[in-house]
């Protein structure tokens, strides 16, 4: 009987002894040894040159390396650039597409290295990543039933994973418009083909991994700003509508990817696409629920993020990056379709009777998060503007709902934006109006405006100015690009940073 693999790992006395022990290692997946044993074996295997082994040994070698690549501690040993390039040279696209296990395992190892170690994506994209994407040109190439219904990592899912890594690179971002549009078409076709039936209930679909990966590729295409208006908007909206909510973290991996695509793409649609969209009020309801749930669960009474709870439920996550997308979408919905207010409003305010409009916040965190001075978050002004839109852009209703102190910061900015527009349109006030400054609660400032006085002044300006404004000149309906820039900064500064938002792929 051959020696047990742990003894071979420690001794390493013969080049061929690892092969003698491969059977005992693969039988238990290395779990019958310690982490130290697996690290010793990984160090040894990383020194072997794949090209110098015969086919039988290559198969055993790659299966062993694949096991080691699933664990961060041992995967790190395989992440050196020279070793990574050796695997790349060995990989054969034709062999992979013909279903050969040797090359399937090689690609799985490469993807595990990029996923767990965050290295070598640029090299991967330049050498083989782009060629792999062209497999998606064939609509007959698709997921197996095991990939669809059992969540297994098949050939199609592996190609989608390779595409997601490739599309996160600077190398990919340098592609021209025609190439980027070609990729976008591949992704849209496969997304559309693999969505569930139209009669699928809202919040009932658990998407397979390849759907999430395709949405990630679509998001990275939009990130390049070369095809921002591509029609992946429609399948992303459909996917978002069908997907289950996450638990305990409400934004599942699939929802996160879909929300990013929706936020980063423009809603330009071809003839007939409108009929494919889910009911807008249902979309608005789901968006409102997500925004409220994130604030209620992860924002503390003082308006600051509860980092301990957030990191516990979303390890390696970035709250602002996750929160920005549904928040931006909610604002756009409220600006472009005021009728959705009825679907969104109950998530944030509650009233004393069924007949009356809600005048009480559903949780105290809402008022706290509207102040950038308290939260130090760049997203606070956008949330405050959403609550203002929910209040019919009525300063009185807005202040009555959330309190004078919470609303003063936004109302002062709103007031000043009206003044700016007033000057732009050469409208002169009947009397001089002083610049507004917001001070700490209780602070006496000579000559300062109270919230009531501020509201009255806003009303005076609105009465004369707002009816004369059109399009983007209306501060209540102007699209705020700042939050989209926030998303782009979060993704653009670190290509592939979003990968950390997702669970490992367990190839």
matplotlib code that plots the C-alpha trace (Angstrom):
import matplotlib.pyplot as plt

x = [0.0, 1.3, 2.4, -0.2, 0.0, 0.9, 4.2, 5.0, 4.2, 6.7, 9.5, 9.4, 12.3, 11.2, 9.6, 7.3, 6.2, 3.5, 1.8, 1.9, 0.1, -2.4, -5.1, -5.1, -5.2, -8.0, -10.1, -10.5, -9.9, -6.9, -9.2, -7.6, -4.6, -3.8, -3.6, 0.2, 0.2, -1.7, 0.6, 3.6, 2.1, 1.1, 4.7, 6.0, 3.4, 4.0, 7.6, 6.6, 6.3, 3.1, 4.5, 7.1, 4.5, 2.8, -1.0, -1.9, 0.1, -1.1, -4.7, -3.8, -1.7, -4.4, -7.0, -4.8, -4.0, -7.7, -8.4, -5.6, -6.9, -10.2, -8.6, -7.1, -4.0, -3.0, -4.3, -1.9, 1.0, -0.3, -0.8, 2.7, 2.8, 5.3, 3.1, -0.1, 1.5, 2.6, -1.0, -2.2, 0.3, -1.0, -4.7, -6.2, -9.4, -10.4, -9.8, -11.9, -14.8, -14.7, -15.2, -11.8, -11.4, -7.7, -8.4, -11.7, -9.7, -7.0, -9.5, -11.1, -7.8, -7.1, -10.5, -10.0, -6.6, -8.2, -11.2, -9.4, -6.2, -7.3, -4.3, -3.4, -6.7, -4.9, -2.6, -5.6, -7.6, -4.8, -3.8, -7.1, -9.9, -11.1, -11.1, -13.2, -15.9, -16.4, -17.9, -20.9, -21.4, -23.1, -26.6, -26.6, -23.9, -25.7, -26.1, -26.8, -29.7, -27.3, -26.1, -29.7, -31.4, -28.6, -26.2, -23.3, -20.3, -20.4, -18.6, -21.1, -20.9, -17.1, -17.0, -19.3, -17.0, -14.0, -15.9, -16.6, -12.9, -11.9, -14.5, -13.2, -9.7, -8.2, -7.3, -11.0, -11.8, -9.5, -11.6, -13.2, -16.9, -17.6, -15.9, -17.7, -21.0, -20.4, -19.8, -22.9, -25.0, -23.7, -24.5, -28.0, -28.9, -27.9, -29.6, -32.8, -32.7, -32.1, -34.6, -37.6, -41.0, -43.0, -45.6, -42.9, -44.0, -42.1, -39.4, -39.6, -36.6, -33.2, -31.0, -28.3, -24.7, -24.3, -27.1, -25.3, -22.0, -23.6, -25.1, -21.7, -20.2, -23.0, -22.3, -18.6, -19.6, -21.7, -18.8, -16.7, -19.3, -19.0, -22.4, -24.2, -27.5, -27.4, -30.6, -29.4, -31.5, -34.6, -33.4, -31.8, -35.2, -36.8, -34.2, -34.5, -38.3, -38.2, -35.3, -35.7, -34.7, -31.6, -31.6, -30.4, -28.7, -31.6, -29.4, -28.5, -25.6, -28.1, -29.9, -26.7, -25.6, -29.0, -29.2, -25.8, -26.7, -30.0, -28.2, -25.4, -27.4, -29.8, -33.4, -33.3, -35.4, -36.3, -39.9, -41.7, -39.4, -41.8, -44.2, -41.5, -40.9, -42.5, -45.2, -43.4, -45.3, -44.1, -40.5, -40.9, -42.4, -39.4, -36.9, -38.5, -38.4, -34.7, -33.8, -35.8, -34.6, -30.9, -31.3, -33.4, -31.0, -27.6, -27.9, -27.7, -29.8, -27.1, -27.1, -23.8, -23.3, -23.3, -20.0, -20.0, -23.5, -22.8, -19.5, -21.0, -23.8, -21.9, -18.2, -15.8, -18.7, -19.0, -22.2, -22.1, -21.5, -24.4, -26.8, -26.1, -27.7, -31.2, -31.2, -30.4, -33.1, -35.7, -34.9, -35.2, -38.5, -39.9, -38.7, -39.9, -43.1, -44.8, -47.5, -45.0, -45.1, -48.1, -46.0, -42.8, -44.3, -45.7, -42.2, -41.0, -43.9, -47.0, -50.2, -52.9, -55.6, -56.1, -57.5, -54.6, -51.2, -48.4, -46.9, -44.7, -41.3, -41.4, -38.1, -35.9, -32.9, -34.6, -34.4, -30.9, -29.6, -30.8, -28.0, -24.6, -23.2, -24.2, -23.6, -20.5, -22.0, -22.1, -25.4, -27.3, -28.3, -29.7, -31.8, -33.0, -34.1, -36.0, -37.9, -38.6, -40.0, -42.1, -43.5, -44.7, -41.7, -43.7, -41.4, -44.2, -45.1, -41.4, -40.6, -43.8, -42.9, -39.2, -38.7, -37.3, -33.8, -33.5, -34.9, -33.1, -29.9, -31.7, -34.1, -31.3, -29.6, -32.9, -33.5, -30.0, -30.5, -33.8, -31.9, -29.3, -32.0, -33.7, -30.6, -30.0, -33.5, -33.0, -35.8, -35.4, -36.8, -38.9, -36.5, -33.0, -32.7, -29.7, -27.6, -28.8, -26.5, -27.4, -26.3, -26.4, -29.7, -30.3, -27.5, -28.5, -27.4, -28.4, -30.2, -30.5, -33.7, -35.9, -37.2, -40.6, -39.0, -36.9, -40.0, -41.9, -39.0, -38.9, -42.6, -42.2, -39.5, -41.3, -44.5, -42.8, -40.0, -40.9, -43.9, -41.5, -38.8, -38.7, -36.8, -33.6, -33.9, -36.4, -34.3, -36.9, -36.6, -33.0, -31.1, -28.4, -25.2, -23.3, -24.5, -23.7, -20.2, -20.1, -20.8, -18.3, -15.6, -16.2, -15.8, -13.4, -10.7, -10.3, -11.2, -12.9, -13.5, -17.1, -15.9, -15.4, -19.1, -19.8, -19.3, -16.5, -17.4, -16.2, -15.1]
y = [0.0, 3.5, 5.9, 8.2, 11.7, 13.5, 11.5, 12.3, 16.0, 16.2, 14.1, 15.1, 12.7, 11.7, 13.5, 10.5, 9.9, 12.6, 10.6, 7.4, 9.3, 11.1, 8.5, 8.8, 12.6, 12.8, 10.2, 12.5, 15.8, 16.4, 16.7, 13.7, 15.8, 19.1, 22.6, 22.4, 19.1, 20.7, 23.7, 21.4, 19.6, 22.8, 24.1, 20.9, 20.8, 24.4, 23.5, 20.9, 21.8, 20.5, 20.2, 17.6, 15.2, 12.5, 12.8, 10.3, 12.2, 15.6, 14.5, 13.5, 16.6, 19.0, 17.3, 17.7, 21.3, 22.0, 20.8, 23.0, 26.0, 26.0, 27.1, 30.6, 29.4, 26.9, 28.8, 31.6, 29.2, 28.9, 32.6, 33.5, 35.0, 32.5, 29.5, 31.2, 31.8, 28.1, 27.1, 29.6, 28.1, 24.7, 25.6, 24.7, 26.4, 23.8, 21.0, 22.9, 23.4, 19.7, 18.9, 17.6, 17.4, 18.4, 21.8, 22.2, 21.7, 24.1, 26.9, 26.2, 26.5, 29.8, 31.2, 30.1, 31.9, 35.1, 34.7, 33.9, 35.8, 38.7, 38.4, 38.0, 39.2, 41.4, 38.5, 36.2, 38.7, 39.3, 35.6, 33.7, 35.6, 37.4, 34.3, 32.5, 35.2, 34.5, 31.1, 33.1, 34.1, 30.7, 30.7, 26.9, 27.0, 27.1, 25.7, 22.1, 21.0, 20.5, 24.2, 25.4, 23.5, 22.2, 25.1, 23.0, 24.6, 23.4, 24.6, 27.4, 28.8, 28.6, 30.6, 33.2, 33.4, 33.8, 36.6, 38.3, 38.4, 39.5, 42.4, 43.7, 44.5, 47.7, 45.6, 45.1, 48.7, 49.7, 47.9, 50.0, 50.6, 47.9, 45.2, 46.3, 46.4, 42.9, 41.6, 43.4, 41.7, 38.2, 38.9, 40.3, 37.3, 34.8, 36.8, 37.0, 33.3, 32.1, 34.2, 32.5, 32.5, 35.8, 34.5, 33.9, 35.5, 38.4, 37.5, 33.8, 33.1, 31.9, 32.7, 30.2, 31.4, 32.1, 34.6, 36.6, 36.4, 37.6, 40.6, 41.3, 41.3, 43.6, 46.0, 46.2, 46.9, 49.8, 50.9, 51.6, 54.3, 53.1, 51.3, 52.8, 52.8, 49.1, 47.1, 44.8, 47.3, 45.3, 41.8, 43.3, 44.8, 41.4, 39.5, 42.0, 41.6, 37.8, 37.4, 36.4, 38.8, 37.9, 36.9, 38.2, 40.6, 41.7, 42.4, 39.0, 38.5, 38.4, 41.5, 43.4, 42.6, 43.5, 46.8, 47.8, 47.1, 49.1, 52.0, 52.2, 51.7, 54.1, 53.0, 53.3, 50.5, 49.1, 48.7, 46.2, 46.3, 48.3, 45.4, 43.1, 45.3, 44.2, 46.5, 49.7, 49.9, 46.4, 47.5, 50.6, 48.7, 46.3, 49.2, 51.0, 47.9, 47.4, 51.0, 51.1, 47.7, 48.6, 51.8, 50.2, 47.3, 48.8, 52.5, 53.2, 55.8, 58.4, 58.0, 56.1, 52.7, 49.7, 48.3, 45.2, 44.0, 44.9, 43.1, 40.1, 39.7, 41.0, 40.2, 42.3, 44.4, 48.2, 49.6, 52.8, 50.8, 48.4, 51.2, 53.6, 51.7, 51.1, 54.7, 56.1, 54.0, 55.1, 58.7, 58.3, 56.5, 59.3, 62.0, 60.4, 58.7, 60.4, 57.8, 55.3, 57.4, 55.3, 52.2, 53.6, 55.9, 53.2, 51.8, 55.1, 56.8, 55.7, 57.5, 57.5, 56.3, 54.6, 57.8, 60.1, 60.5, 59.0, 61.7, 59.6, 58.0, 54.2, 54.3, 57.1, 56.2, 57.8, 61.3, 60.8, 59.6, 62.7, 64.8, 64.6, 66.4, 63.5, 60.5, 61.8, 59.9, 61.3, 59.4, 61.4, 64.3, 61.9, 60.1, 63.5, 64.5, 61.2, 61.9, 65.4, 64.0, 61.6, 64.7, 66.2, 68.6, 70.4, 71.9, 71.9, 68.2, 67.3, 69.1, 67.8, 64.3, 64.2, 67.1, 70.6, 69.7, 66.7, 68.7, 72.0, 70.9, 69.8, 72.7, 75.2, 73.6, 73.5, 77.1, 78.1, 76.1, 78.0, 81.3, 80.2, 79.3, 82.6, 84.5, 82.3, 83.3, 86.9, 86.8, 89.4, 89.0, 91.8, 92.2, 91.1, 87.5, 86.5, 83.4, 80.5, 78.7, 75.6, 75.7, 73.2, 72.7, 75.4, 77.7, 81.3, 83.1, 86.7, 87.4, 83.7, 82.2, 79.8, 76.7, 78.3, 81.5, 79.4, 77.5, 80.7, 82.1, 78.9, 79.2, 82.8, 81.8, 78.7, 80.6, 82.9, 80.7, 77.0, 77.3, 79.0, 76.4, 73.4, 70.2, 69.9, 73.5, 72.3, 71.3, 68.8, 66.8, 67.3, 64.0, 63.8, 62.5, 62.6, 59.2, 57.6, 59.0, 57.5, 54.1, 54.6, 55.7, 52.6, 50.3, 52.3, 52.9, 49.1, 47.1, 44.0, 45.4, 44.4, 40.8, 41.0, 41.5, 38.0, 34.6, 32.4, 30.1, 26.8, 25.4]
z = [0.0, -0.9, 1.9, 3.2, 1.6, 4.8, 5.1, 1.5, 2.1, 4.9, 3.3, -0.4, -1.1, -4.6, -7.5, -8.0, -4.5, -4.6, -7.3, -5.1, -2.4, -4.7, -4.3, -0.4, -0.7, -3.2, -1.5, 1.6, -0.1, 2.1, 5.2, 6.9, 7.5, 9.1, 7.5, 8.0, 6.1, 3.2, 3.2, 2.9, 0.1, -1.7, -1.4, -3.0, -5.8, -6.7, -7.6, -10.2, -13.8, -15.3, -18.8, -17.7, -16.4, -18.5, -19.0, -16.3, -13.7, -15.0, -14.3, -10.7, -10.2, -11.3, -9.2, -6.1, -6.9, -7.4, -3.9, -2.5, -4.5, -2.6, 0.7, 1.1, 3.1, 0.5, -2.5, -1.7, -2.4, -6.0, -6.7, -7.7, -11.1, -12.6, -11.4, -12.7, -16.1, -16.2, -15.8, -18.4, -20.9, -20.3, -20.6, -24.0, -25.1, -27.6, -25.1, -22.5, -24.8, -25.7, -22.1, -21.2, -17.4, -17.5, -18.9, -17.0, -13.7, -14.9, -15.5, -12.1, -10.4, -12.2, -11.1, -7.5, -7.4, -8.7, -6.4, -3.1, -3.6, -5.8, -8.0, -11.7, -13.2, -15.7, -16.9, -17.1, -19.2, -21.7, -22.1, -22.2, -20.6, -23.8, -25.9, -23.3, -23.6, -27.2, -26.2, -25.2, -28.9, -29.4, -28.0, -28.2, -25.5, -22.2, -18.7, -18.0, -15.8, -12.9, -13.3, -13.6, -10.7, -8.5, -8.5, -9.7, -11.3, -14.9, -18.0, -18.8, -15.3, -15.4, -18.6, -17.0, -14.0, -16.2, -18.0, -14.7, -13.8, -17.3, -17.4, -14.1, -15.5, -16.9, -20.0, -20.6, -19.9, -22.8, -25.4, -28.2, -28.5, -31.0, -29.0, -25.8, -27.6, -28.9, -25.4, -24.1, -26.8, -25.7, -22.1, -22.8, -25.0, -22.4, -19.6, -21.5, -22.5, -19.0, -17.0, -15.4, -17.1, -17.1, -14.6, -12.0, -8.7, -7.2, -4.6, -5.4, -7.6, -6.4, -9.4, -10.4, -10.2, -13.9, -13.8, -11.1, -13.0, -16.2, -14.4, -13.0, -16.5, -17.6, -14.7, -15.7, -19.3, -18.0, -15.7, -18.8, -19.9, -23.5, -23.7, -20.7, -22.5, -23.5, -23.1, -20.3, -18.3, -19.1, -18.1, -15.0, -14.0, -14.6, -12.6, -9.8, -9.7, -9.5, -7.1, -3.5, -0.7, 1.2, 4.9, 7.3, 4.9, 2.6, -0.5, -1.8, -4.2, -7.1, -6.0, -5.5, -9.1, -10.6, -8.7, -9.9, -13.5, -13.2, -11.5, -14.0, -17.2, -18.9, -19.5, -23.2, -24.6, -28.0, -29.3, -27.3, -24.3, -22.1, -22.2, -20.8, -17.7, -14.4, -12.9, -11.9, -8.6, -7.6, -8.4, -6.4, -3.5, -3.4, -3.7, -0.8, 1.3, 0.6, 1.4, 4.6, 5.8, 5.3, 7.3, 10.1, 10.6, 10.2, 11.2, 14.9, 16.8, 16.4, 12.6, 12.4, 10.8, 13.1, 11.8, 14.0, 12.9, 9.3, 9.1, 10.9, 8.3, 5.2, 5.7, 3.6, 2.4, 1.8, 3.1, 0.9, -2.3, -1.5, -0.3, -3.1, -5.9, -4.4, -3.1, -6.5, -8.2, -5.6, -6.2, -10.0, -9.6, -7.4, -9.8, -13.1, -11.9, -8.9, -8.8, -7.3, -4.1, -2.9, -3.1, -1.4, 1.2, 3.6, 4.1, 5.6, 7.4, 9.2, 10.0, 12.7, 10.4, 7.1, 5.6, 6.5, 5.0, 7.2, 9.4, 11.7, 10.7, 11.0, 12.8, 14.4, 12.2, 9.2, 10.6, 11.9, 8.5, 6.7, 8.3, 6.7, 9.7, 11.9, 9.6, 7.7, 4.8, 1.2, 0.8, 3.4, 1.2, -1.4, 1.2, 2.5, -1.0, -1.4, 1.8, 0.5, -2.7, -0.7, 1.1, -2.2, -2.1, 0.6, 3.3, 5.9, 5.4, 5.3, 8.6, 10.3, 9.4, 10.4, 12.7, 12.3, 13.3, 10.9, 8.0, 8.4, 6.7, 3.5, 3.5, 3.7, 0.7, -1.2, -0.3, -1.6, -4.8, -5.5, -4.9, -7.4, -10.0, -9.2, -10.2, -13.2, -14.5, -13.5, -11.0, -8.3, -4.8, -3.4, -0.4, 0.3, 1.6, 3.7, 3.3, 5.5, 7.8, 9.9, 13.6, 16.4, 18.2, 20.8, 19.6, 19.5, 16.4, 15.9, 12.7, 11.8, 10.3, 12.2, 10.5, 10.2, 8.7, 6.3, 5.2, 4.6, 2.5, 0.4, -0.2, -1.4, -3.8, -5.0, -5.6, -8.1, -9.5, -9.6, -12.1, -14.5, -14.4, -16.7, -17.0, -15.0, -13.7, -11.1, -8.1, -7.0, -10.2, -11.2, -11.5, -8.9, -10.6, -7.3, -6.1, -9.5, -9.2, -5.7, -7.2, -10.0, -7.5, -5.4, -8.4, -10.5, -7.9, -7.4, -10.5, -9.3, -5.8, -6.0, -6.1, -2.3, -2.0, -3.1, -1.5, -2.7, -5.6, -4.3, -7.6]

ax = plt.figure().add_subplot(projection="3d")
ax.plot(x, y, z, "-o")
ax.set_aspect("equal")
plt.show()
